[in-house]
Structure formats: structure tokens, C-alpha cells
Amino acid sequence: MDALIRPARPDDLEELLAMQQRSLRALGAPFYEAELVEAALAELGTMDPRLIAQRSYLVAELGGRIAGGAGWTMRAPSYGHLLRPPMPPPDGRTGIVRSVYVDPCVIRQGLARSLLAAVEARLAEGGATRAELVATIPSVPIYAALGYAPVADHVLVLGGRMEFPVQRMGRALMAGIASVIPPAAVAMPNPPAATPA
């Protein structure tokens, strides 16, 4: 079944958060202790809801249900103060991919690839020449397969003492990247470039 990718709406938030939490718990379980996952959910959550208001978060629908989501920003992410070592300050050319999640019951169906392509297209349209993201350990191989290379290993320091390992990854964006996405894959108007938190 083809996914419909569209901008997230405020009334999607509850369903989105539930899907994202399911995803992190299920897909993170082999890589992170349950206590660490729960600490991350409690302190960080799974997404910044302001991305929805800024029209810089997309959802993938399958059969009328939200099966995935991904967003973007041109500013430092809100969790940046918890990263050790810290990320460099934004340079105005690097977009940050945010909160990519797929429901664990529909993994390996191309949703992450479609969402990431749509996000990268929006970043390129907004003038970004590079995309970076902070990947959880289970998602590193997925991003690597999609062209992202390791930049640096980091930890998110939770509760001032717990370390949640992540990896910063990046890739160059091609001008006109939107033209390589099949039109049917992105059924949405072009939202404005984001000015996220």
C-alpha cells in the first residue's frame, strides 16, 4: 500500500507521539536498557511540537493511520544542550533532520526512505546544501544505507548522569533534489522553509 506523505496537523499530535514512543521502545530495546529509553522519553520526548506549527514536520499515512513521521529545521535542535560533545553552531547551510520515526509494525516498507527524501527536498528548496541528523544506535545502519556518513559519536546526558549514545551523521544535498522524488510519493503542497526552535 502506498503511503500518503503530508504536513502534520495539530490534531495529529496525540497519535504521532504514541507511534513515536512505540517505535523507540520497540526498536531501541535491543540496543538500550529500558531505564535509559524511559529516561529519554521523560526528559526529551520524541519531537518538538513546534515543528508542526511551523509546517516543518511530515507524516506518512497508511490506511488512514499515521505510520511514520519526520521533520526538519535550520536551527540547533532543542536537545542540543544535552549533547556531549556539543554540536557546532548552525552555519546557515546545514539543515537538521528531526524526529524520524516509523511504527514498528510497518518497518522495512520504505517509509523511512520516503520521509527522508521528502524532508531533504524541503531542506534543499530552503537553501540547505547539507543535511545532518542525530541517529539512535539502531537507526545508524538505515541512514548509512541512505547515504549518510558518520560525523561524530555523541551521548545525550539525561538526568545529569545517564548517557544515551547517539551518532551524528550527514550527507550533501544536491540542488534540485526534489525532482528525484516521484510525484505520487509526496502528496502535499510545498510548505515554507522552517524556522524551528
Secondary structure, DSSP 8 states (H G I E B T S, - for coil): ---EEEE--GGGHHHHHHHHHHHHHHHHTTTS-HHHHHHHHHHT-S--THHHHTT-EEEEEETTEEEEEEEEESS--TTGGGEES------SSEEEEEEEEE-GGGTTSSHHHHHHHHHHHHHHHTT-SEEEEEEEGGGHHHHHHTT-EEEEEEEEEETTTEEEEEEEEEEE--TTGGGGS-GGG--S---------
